[in-house]
Amino acid sequence: MNKFLLAFLALFSVVSAQKKLTLDEATTLALQRNSNLIISKNNLSTSEAALKNAYGALLPNFGIRGSWDWNRTADDGGGFLRNEFGVLVPISKTEVDSRSFSLSAGGSVVLFDGLSNYANISEKQDNIESSKFEIAKLKQDIIYQTSELFYTVLKAKELLKVRDENLKYNQKFLEDIEERNKLGAVTLADVYAQQVQLGTAELQYLQTENLYETSKSNLLDYLALNVLEEYDFIDPFDSAPDVEAYMSEFDTIENLVNTALQNRDDYKSTKLNLKIAESGVTRARSGFYPSLSADYGFGTVASEVGKLFDRKTYSFGLSINLPIFSNWSTEYSTELAKVNVLNATEGLNVLERQIKIEIKQGYLQLNTAKKALEVSKKTIIAAGETRKLINEKYSLGSGTILEVLQADNDFMDAQRSLIEAEYEFYRLKDNLLRYLGKLNVKNLIK
């Protein structure tokens, strides 16, 4: 009794030490800890500062400058100077100090630069919006990657349960065959055959257990959690997927493509990149136009601080720069900007074609997964009934051990196929939602 109590307490301590982790919690952790997402958000603040700087180019700059100068002239004397009477007078040793104080303020403003400043503002605004769309797309990719890893863990967990049940079944069946062999009801060959079947079941259990541990480690590593800690992963699905309910939100391929083109953040970002390239053409062409700027200032100089503002100077001026020949640098910049527009246009067309392919393939794959799930449900029923019938025949002495073993293997394959079909359907459903630009934490589980 004491041994039983100690074993129970040990098992209870292991189970209670496990931390529970849901799909929602895993996704939240992934969005908080993903390095690429953190870097992208940090870079967004740089883009916002660049926009502020672009607006600042429209404003006049202003500065204040003050200075103080001190000079001393020292003369050791010697020689002679002729005075007003023509008499030579020796030069005496002298020292003369002089001080100068000055204060000035002023600046300049660009009045016209060929619309380059306005194009720069537009470019920086589009950069910010493009970065936000890229971040949103990255979030969807992170959500999908997390769900895929989580489903892999859950699938391995369910497979491990099936392997465990099959192992116990084969252990019990071996005990029955051994007893029947002692009574002479079955041959020793049947015992050996079942021993091999049990060994295979044990191997399959160990392999599935390793697969389960590996999948857990992969998920925990992606979430930046300690892979040595034990977690209990909670299955978010209460029952088998309602295939028709899931499929009802997916219309025709044409409508799905239109939805994707409206929702996809990477498509929106690419369209903004085209606008950014067009702003670059405007900036490059500004080199063909004259530029106009103004400067202004105020200054005062005095030998004493108290007389600093006795004499004041005000200034204002305009300057115009008319480009005549720039060694073809402006032509080169303009041509380069035009090429960037062409490349951005082609990139947008390529992405549009890619989206159409992804939607079509994703839709067809989901339909295939739906059919595979329906077939798996029917197969497992048939395999279960077949195994039951053959076991009864074998118990009555009209069946062979090979038929029993084959029926058991078929039932195991049917169970495995059903589990894989269920989670493959979930994965492909999430993938199609990602292609549509509609994947988020809320619609992972419905």
C-alpha positions as CSV (number, residue, x, y, z in Angstrom):
1,M,0.0,0.0,0.0
2,N,2.8,2.4,0.8
3,K,4.5,1.6,-2.5
4,F,1.3,2.3,-4.3
5,L,0.8,5.6,-2.5
6,L,4.4,6.7,-3.3
7,A,4.0,5.8,-6.9
8,F,0.7,7.8,-7.1
9,L,2.3,10.8,-5.4
10,A,5.2,10.7,-7.8
11,L,2.9,10.5,-10.8
12,F,0.8,13.3,-9.4
13,S,3.9,15.5,-8.9
14,V,5.0,15.0,-12.5
15,V,1.6,15.8,-13.9
16,S,1.1,18.8,-11.6
17,A,4.5,20.1,-12.6
18,Q,3.5,20.3,-16.2
19,K,2.5,23.7,-17.5
20,K,-0.6,23.9,-19.6
21,L,-0.2,25.6,-23.0
22,T,-3.1,26.4,-25.3
23,L,-2.9,27.3,-29.0
24,D,-4.0,30.9,-28.2
25,E,-1.3,31.2,-25.6
26,A,1.3,29.8,-27.9
27,T,0.3,32.2,-30.6
28,T,0.5,35.2,-28.2
29,L,3.9,34.2,-27.1
30,A,5.1,33.8,-30.7
31,L,3.9,37.3,-31.5
32,Q,5.6,38.7,-28.5
33,R,9.0,37.0,-28.9
34,N,9.6,36.6,-32.6
35,S,12.9,38.3,-33.4
36,N,12.0,39.3,-36.9
37,L,8.8,40.9,-35.7
38,I,10.6,42.8,-33.0
39,I,13.2,44.1,-35.4
40,S,10.5,45.1,-37.9
41,K,8.7,47.1,-35.2
42,N,11.9,48.8,-34.2
43,N,12.6,49.8,-37.8
44,L,9.2,51.3,-38.0
45,S,10.2,54.0,-35.6
46,T,13.1,54.9,-37.9
47,S,10.6,55.3,-40.8
48,E,8.5,57.6,-38.6
49,A,11.6,59.8,-37.8
50,A,12.4,59.9,-41.5
51,L,8.9,61.3,-42.3
52,K,9.4,64.0,-39.6
53,N,12.7,64.9,-41.2
54,A,11.0,65.1,-44.6
55,Y,8.5,67.6,-43.3
56,G,11.3,69.6,-41.6
57,A,12.8,70.2,-45.1
58,L,9.8,72.5,-45.8
59,L,10.5,74.7,-42.8
60,P,13.1,77.4,-42.4
61,N,16.2,76.6,-40.4
62,F,17.4,79.1,-37.7
63,G,20.5,79.5,-35.6
64,I,22.2,81.8,-33.2
65,R,25.9,82.4,-33.1
66,G,27.9,84.5,-30.6
67,S,31.7,85.1,-30.4
68,W,34.2,86.9,-28.3
69,D,37.7,87.9,-29.5
70,W,40.7,89.3,-27.6
71,N,43.9,90.6,-29.0
72,R,47.1,92.1,-27.4
73,T,49.8,93.9,-29.3
74,A,53.1,94.1,-27.5
75,D,56.0,96.4,-28.8
76,D,59.4,96.2,-27.2
77,G,60.4,99.7,-28.4
78,G,63.7,100.7,-30.0
79,G,64.4,102.9,-33.0
80,F,63.1,106.4,-33.5
81,L,60.1,108.2,-34.9
82,R,60.2,111.8,-36.2
83,N,57.6,114.0,-34.5
84,E,55.7,117.0,-35.9
85,F,58.7,119.2,-35.3
86,G,61.1,116.9,-37.2
87,V,62.8,115.8,-34.0
88,L,63.7,112.1,-33.6
89,V,61.9,110.5,-30.7
90,P,62.8,107.1,-29.3
91,I,60.0,104.4,-29.5
92,S,59.0,103.2,-26.0
93,K,57.8,99.8,-25.1
94,T,54.0,99.5,-25.4
95,E,51.2,96.9,-24.9
96,V,47.7,97.4,-26.4
97,D,44.6,95.2,-25.6
98,S,41.5,95.0,-27.8
99,R,38.3,93.1,-27.3
100,S,35.4,92.4,-29.7
101,F,31.9,91.0,-29.0
102,S,29.6,89.8,-31.8
103,L,26.2,88.2,-31.9
104,S,24.3,87.0,-35.0
105,A,21.2,85.1,-35.9
106,G,19.7,83.8,-39.1
107,G,19.0,80.9,-41.4
108,S,17.6,79.9,-44.7
109,V,14.6,78.3,-46.3
110,V,14.1,76.4,-49.6
111,L,11.2,78.0,-51.4
112,F,11.2,75.7,-54.5
113,D,13.3,72.7,-55.4
114,G,11.4,71.2,-58.3
115,L,8.9,69.5,-55.9
116,S,11.5,67.2,-54.6
117,N,10.6,67.9,-51.0
118,Y,7.0,67.1,-51.5
119,A,7.8,63.9,-53.3
120,N,10.1,63.0,-50.4
121,I,7.3,63.4,-47.9
122,S,5.0,61.3,-50.0
123,E,7.7,58.6,-50.3
124,K,8.3,58.6,-46.5
125,Q,4.5,58.3,-45.8
126,D,4.2,55.4,-48.2
127,N,7.3,53.8,-46.6
128,I,5.6,53.8,-43.2
129,E,2.4,52.4,-44.5
130,S,4.3,49.7,-46.5
131,S,6.2,48.8,-43.3
132,K,3.0,48.4,-41.4
133,F,1.6,46.1,-44.0
134,E,4.8,44.1,-44.0
135,I,4.5,43.8,-40.2
136,A,0.9,42.6,-40.5
137,K,1.9,40.0,-43.1
138,L,4.7,38.8,-40.9
139,K,2.2,38.4,-38.0
140,Q,0.0,36.2,-40.2
141,D,3.1,34.1,-41.1
142,I,4.0,33.7,-37.4
143,I,0.4,32.7,-36.5
144,Y,0.4,30.1,-39.3
145,Q,3.9,28.7,-38.3
146,T,2.8,28.5,-34.7
147,S,-0.4,26.7,-35.5
148,E,1.4,24.3,-37.8
149,L,4.0,23.4,-35.1
150,F,1.2,23.1,-32.5
151,Y,-0.8,20.8,-34.7
152,T,2.3,18.7,-35.2
153,V,2.5,18.3,-31.4
154,L,-1.1,17.4,-31.0
155,K,-1.0,14.9,-33.9
156,A,2.0,13.2,-32.3
157,K,0.3,13.2,-29.0
158,E,-2.8,11.5,-30.4
159,L,-0.7,9.0,-32.3
160,L,1.2,8.2,-29.1
161,K,-2.2,7.4,-27.4
162,V,-3.1,5.1,-30.3
163,R,0.3,3.4,-30.1
164,D,-0.1,3.0,-26.4
165,E,-3.5,1.4,-26.7
166,N,-2.2,-0.9,-29.5
167,L,0.8,-1.9,-27.3
168,K,-1.5,-2.8,-24.4
169,Y,-3.8,-4.7,-26.8
170,N,-0.9,-6.8,-28.2
171,Q,0.4,-7.5,-24.7
172,K,-3.0,-8.8,-23.7
173,F,-3.4,-10.7,-26.9
174,L,0.0,-12.4,-26.4
175,E,-1.0,-13.5,-22.9
176,D,-4.2,-15.0,-24.4
177,I,-2.3,-16.8,-27.1
178,E,0.2,-18.2,-24.6
179,E,-2.6,-19.5,-22.4
180,R,-4.3,-21.1,-25.4
181,N,-1.0,-22.6,-26.5
182,K,-0.7,-24.2,-23.1
183,L,-4.1,-25.7,-23.7
184,G,-3.1,-26.9,-27.2
185,A,-5.7,-24.6,-28.9
186,V,-3.1,-22.8,-31.0
187,T,0.4,-23.6,-32.3
188,L,3.7,-22.3,-31.0
189,A,4.1,-20.5,-34.3
190,D,1.2,-18.3,-33.4
191,V,2.9,-17.4,-30.1
192,Y,6.1,-16.5,-32.0
193,A,4.1,-14.4,-34.5
194,Q,2.4,-12.5,-31.8
195,Q,5.7,-11.9,-30.0
196,V,7.0,-10.3,-33.2
197,Q,3.8,-8.2,-33.4
198,L,4.3,-7.1,-29.8
199,G,7.9,-6.2,-30.5
200,T,6.8,-4.2,-33.5
201,A,4.2,-2.4,-31.4
202,E,6.9,-1.5,-28.8
203,L,9.2,-0.1,-31.5
204,Q,6.4,1.9,-33.0
205,Y,5.5,3.3,-29.6
206,L,9.1,4.4,-29.0
207,Q,9.4,5.9,-32.5
208,T,6.2,7.9,-31.9
209,E,7.3,8.9,-28.5
210,N,10.5,10.3,-30.0
211,L,8.5,12.1,-32.6
212,Y,6.3,13.6,-29.9
213,E,9.3,14.9,-27.9
214,T,10.9,16.3,-31.0
215,S,7.8,18.1,-32.1
216,K,7.4,19.6,-28.6
217,S,11.0,20.8,-28.6
218,N,10.6,22.4,-32.0
219,L,7.5,24.3,-30.8
220,L,9.0,25.4,-27.5
221,D,12.2,26.6,-29.3
222,Y,10.1,28.6,-31.8
223,L,8.3,30.2,-28.8
224,A,11.6,30.9,-27.1
225,L,10.6,28.7,-24.1
226,N,12.8,26.3,-22.2
227,V,12.8,23.0,-24.0
228,L,13.7,21.2,-20.8
229,E,10.5,22.2,-19.1
230,E,7.4,20.0,-19.3
231,Y,4.3,21.3,-21.0
232,D,0.8,19.8,-21.5
233,F,-0.5,21.0,-24.8
234,I,-4.2,21.5,-24.8
235,D,-6.2,20.3,-27.9
236,P,-8.4,23.3,-28.9
237,F,-10.8,21.0,-30.8
238,D,-13.6,19.3,-28.8
239,S,-14.5,16.9,-31.5
240,A,-13.8,15.9,-35.1
241,P,-13.8,18.9,-37.5
242,D,-17.2,19.9,-39.0
243,V,-15.9,19.9,-42.5
244,E,-18.9,21.5,-44.1
245,A,-18.9,24.3,-41.6
246,Y,-15.3,25.0,-42.3
247,M,-15.7,24.8,-46.1
248,S,-18.8,27.2,-46.1
249,E,-16.6,30.3,-45.7
250,F,-14.7,29.5,-48.9
251,D,-16.5,30.5,-52.1
252,T,-15.4,30.0,-55.7
253,I,-11.7,30.4,-56.6
254,E,-12.5,33.6,-58.5
255,N,-14.1,35.2,-55.5
256,L,-11.3,34.0,-53.2
257,V,-8.7,35.6,-55.5
258,N,-10.6,38.9,-55.3
259,T,-10.8,38.6,-51.6
260,A,-7.1,38.0,-51.4
261,L,-6.2,41.0,-53.6
262,Q,-8.3,43.1,-51.2
263,N,-6.9,41.7,-48.0
264,R,-3.3,40.5,-48.6
265,D,-1.0,42.8,-46.7
266,D,2.0,41.9,-48.9
267,Y,0.0,42.9,-52.0
268,K,-0.9,46.2,-50.4
269,S,2.8,46.7,-49.4
270,T,3.9,45.9,-53.0
271,K,1.4,48.4,-54.4
272,L,2.8,51.1,-52.1
273,N,6.4,50.2,-53.2
274,L,5.2,51.1,-56.7
275,K,4.0,54.5,-55.4
276,I,7.4,55.0,-53.7
277,A,9.2,54.3,-57.0
278,E,7.0,56.9,-58.7
279,S,7.9,59.4,-56.1
280,G,11.5,58.6,-56.8
281,V,10.9,59.7,-60.5
282,T,9.6,63.1,-59.3
283,R,12.6,63.6,-57.0
284,A,15.0,62.7,-59.8
285,R,13.3,65.0,-62.3
286,S,13.6,67.9,-59.8
287,G,17.2,68.3,-61.0
288,F,16.0,69.7,-64.3
289,Y,14.2,72.6,-62.6
290,P,15.6,75.7,-61.0
291,S,15.7,76.0,-57.2
292,L,14.9,79.0,-55.2
293,S,16.0,79.7,-51.6
294,A,16.0,82.6,-49.2
295,D,18.4,83.5,-46.4
296,Y,18.0,86.0,-43.6
297,G,20.1,87.3,-40.7
298,F,20.8,89.8,-38.0
299,G,24.1,90.8,-36.5
300,T,25.8,93.2,-34.2
301,V,29.5,93.8,-33.2
302,A,31.0,95.9,-30.4
303,S,34.1,96.3,-28.3
304,E,32.1,96.2,-25.1
305,V,29.2,94.1,-24.1
306,G,27.2,97.1,-23.1
307,K,27.4,98.6,-26.6
308,L,26.6,95.3,-28.3
309,F,23.3,96.5,-29.8
310,D,24.4,100.0,-30.6
311,R,25.1,99.0,-34.1
312,K,22.9,96.4,-35.8
313,T,22.9,94.8,-39.2
314,Y,19.9,93.1,-40.9
315,S,20.1,91.0,-44.0
316,F,17.8,89.2,-46.4
317,G,18.5,87.7,-49.8
318,L,17.2,85.4,-52.4
319,S,19.2,83.0,-54.5
320,I,18.2,81.0,-57.5
321,N,20.0,78.1,-59.1
322,L,19.4,77.3,-62.7
323,P,20.9,73.9,-63.8
324,I,22.3,74.1,-67.3
325,F,24.5,71.0,-67.5
326,S,25.0,68.5,-64.8
327,N,27.2,66.0,-66.6
328,W,24.1,63.9,-67.3
329,S,23.8,63.0,-63.6
330,T,20.2,64.1,-63.5
331,E,19.4,62.2,-66.7
332,Y,21.0,59.1,-65.1
333,S,19.0,59.5,-61.9
334,T,15.8,59.9,-63.8
335,E,16.4,56.9,-65.9
336,L,17.3,54.8,-62.9
337,A,14.1,56.0,-61.1
338,K,12.0,55.0,-64.2
339,V,13.6,51.6,-64.2
340,N,12.6,51.2,-60.5
341,V,9.0,52.0,-61.5
342,L,9.1,49.3,-64.2
343,N,10.6,46.8,-61.8
344,A,8.1,47.6,-59.1
345,T,5.3,47.2,-61.6
346,E,6.6,43.8,-62.7
347,G,7.0,42.8,-59.0
348,L,3.3,43.6,-58.4
349,N,2.3,41.6,-61.5
350,V,4.4,38.6,-60.3
351,L,2.9,38.8,-56.8
352,E,-0.6,38.9,-58.3
353,R,0.0,35.8,-60.4
354,Q,1.5,34.1,-57.3
355,I,-1.5,34.9,-55.2
356,K,-3.8,33.4,-57.9
357,I,-1.7,30.2,-57.9
358,E,-1.6,30.0,-54.1
359,I,-5.4,30.5,-53.8
360,K,-6.1,27.8,-56.5
361,Q,-3.7,25.3,-55.1
362,G,-4.7,26.0,-51.5
363,Y,-8.4,25.6,-52.4
364,L,-7.8,22.3,-54.2
365,Q,-5.6,21.0,-51.5
366,L,-8.2,21.8,-48.8
367,N,-10.9,20.0,-50.9
368,T,-8.5,17.0,-51.2
369,A,-8.0,17.0,-47.5
370,K,-11.7,17.1,-47.0
371,K,-12.2,14.0,-49.1
372,A,-9.3,12.3,-47.4
373,L,-10.9,13.0,-44.0
374,E,-14.2,11.6,-45.1
375,V,-12.5,8.4,-46.5
376,S,-10.5,8.0,-43.3
377,K,-13.6,8.1,-41.2
378,K,-15.2,5.4,-43.2
379,T,-12.0,3.4,-43.3
380,I,-11.5,3.3,-39.6
381,I,-15.1,2.0,-39.1
382,A,-14.5,-0.7,-41.7
383,A,-11.1,-1.6,-40.3
384,G,-12.5,-1.8,-36.7
385,E,-15.3,-4.1,-37.7
386,T,-13.0,-6.3,-39.8
387,R,-10.6,-6.7,-36.9
388,K,-13.4,-7.6,-34.5
389,L,-14.8,-10.2,-37.0
390,I,-11.4,-11.8,-37.6
391,N,-10.6,-11.9,-33.9
392,E,-13.9,-13.7,-33.3
393,K,-13.1,-16.2,-36.1
394,Y,-9.7,-16.8,-34.6
395,S,-11.2,-17.4,-31.2
396,L,-13.4,-20.0,-32.7
397,G,-10.5,-21.7,-34.4
398,S,-11.6,-20.8,-38.0
399,G,-9.1,-18.0,-38.6
400,T,-5.3,-17.7,-38.8
401,I,-2.9,-15.6,-36.8
402,L,-1.7,-13.9,-40.0
403,E,-5.3,-12.7,-40.6
404,V,-5.4,-11.4,-37.1
405,L,-2.1,-9.6,-37.4
406,Q,-3.0,-8.1,-40.7
407,A,-6.3,-6.9,-39.4
408,D,-4.6,-5.3,-36.4
409,N,-2.1,-3.5,-38.7
410,D,-4.9,-2.3,-41.0
411,F,-6.8,-0.9,-38.0
412,M,-3.7,0.9,-36.7
413,D,-3.1,2.4,-40.2
414,A,-6.7,3.5,-40.3
415,Q,-6.3,5.2,-36.9
416,R,-3.1,6.9,-37.9
417,S,-4.6,8.0,-41.2
418,L,-7.6,9.6,-39.5
419,I,-5.5,11.5,-37.0
420,E,-3.2,12.8,-39.8
421,A,-6.2,13.6,-42.0
422,E,-7.8,15.7,-39.3
423,Y,-4.8,17.8,-38.5
424,E,-3.8,18.1,-42.1
425,F,-7.3,19.5,-42.8
426,Y,-6.8,22.1,-40.0
427,R,-3.4,23.0,-41.3
428,L,-4.6,23.5,-44.9
429,K,-7.6,25.5,-43.7
430,D,-5.2,27.9,-41.8
431,N,-3.0,28.0,-44.8
432,L,-5.8,29.0,-47.2
433,L,-6.9,31.7,-44.7
434,R,-3.3,33.0,-44.7
435,Y,-3.3,33.1,-48.5
436,L,-6.6,35.1,-48.3
437,G,-5.0,37.5,-45.8
438,K,-7.6,36.6,-43.2
439,L,-5.6,34.5,-40.7
440,N,-5.6,35.8,-37.2
441,V,-5.8,34.4,-33.7
442,K,-9.6,34.4,-33.5
443,N,-10.2,32.4,-36.6
444,L,-7.7,29.7,-35.8
445,I,-10.4,27.9,-33.9
446,K,-14.1,28.3,-34.7
